Amino acid sequence: MTQELEGIDPVVAPSGPGCMECEAAQGWWVHLRRCAQCGHIGCCDTSPEQHASKHAKDTGHPFIQSYEPGEDWFFDFRSDEMYSGGPELAPPKHHPVDQPAPGPRGRVPADWQTRIH
């Protein structure tokens, strides 16, 4: 995977520390994903709302990167392939380390494991 790939803009910063749509609705997520083209932060497919995949479908932006500490993999929605590593994207590389997964703190229901995909 190289920086010349269409659908990756390495200078765009992430949209924030959490899923944009979940934050707006006071929802919660399991893990976070970052759009490699526009920086949109969305929740993963295990999360109840699956906002990262919805964003990719709605925009046609093909790549996401994990937005979890210690992870740098990319996923290509067009080919359903995962890549270890890739181009360096603009910081920050992950959500704040004191933010739990699932998160955010205070909004995750006690029965969260029964609500995931």
Helices and strands as residue ranges (DSSP letters): H 20-24, E 32-35, E 41-43, H 51-59, E 63-66, E 74-76, E 81-83, G 112-114
